[in-house]
């Protein structure tokens, strides 16, 4: 039981959430830069700026190979 918990903790430590790994972090042609495509309100934006993407309510890890795994 302890080994499973230890592995989960190690896995969480390896993947550190940041905006660049979020599926909602997209390139905007108008701005010429990457932006968050979610409509964050002021409170959510402050929380993300202070504590990072780990505190973002919309953060979803972007896995570009997810579709390939579903197809196989």
N, C-alpha and C positions, 0 to 999 in steps of 0.2 A: 504494500500500500504506500509506503514512504517513497519507494522508487518512482512510482507513477507521479506523485506530487512533485518530486524533485525534477523530473523530466518536464513537467508542465511549467515549472518556474524557470528552468533553463530556456525553454522555448520562448516564453514571454520576454525574457531578458534579451534574446537575440533580435527580436523584432521590436524596434523602438518606433512608435508612431511619430511620424512627422508629415507635414503637408505634402512633401514630394512623393510619398508612398500611398497617398490617398487616391481613390478612384475619382474623386470630384475635383482634383487638381488638374485643370486643363489649360491649354494654350489659347489665349484670346488674341485673335488677329487685330482687333481694334486697338488694344493696349500694347500689343507686341510683347507680351510677357505671360507667364503662367499665373493664373488666379484660381481661387476657389469658386466653383460653379454653384455652390449652395448659397442661398440667400440668408446669411447670418444676420441676426439682429444685433444691436449694439452691445447688449450684455454678453451674448455668445462670442462676439468678436473680441471683446476685452478678455474673456476667460481664455480663449485660444492664444491670444497674444501674451498673456501672463504665464500660463501654465503649459502651453504647447498643444500639439495635436492630440495628445493623450486625453485631454479634457474636452475635445470637440465632440458634440453630440452626433455629428454626421460622419465622423471618420469611419471609412471602410478601406481595409487594405486592398490595394489594386493588384490583382494577380492576373497578369496577361495570359497565362497558360491555363486559366480556368476553363475557357471554352474548349481548348484542345482535350483536356481531361474529360469533359462532358461528351465529346464526340467519340472518344475511344471506348 
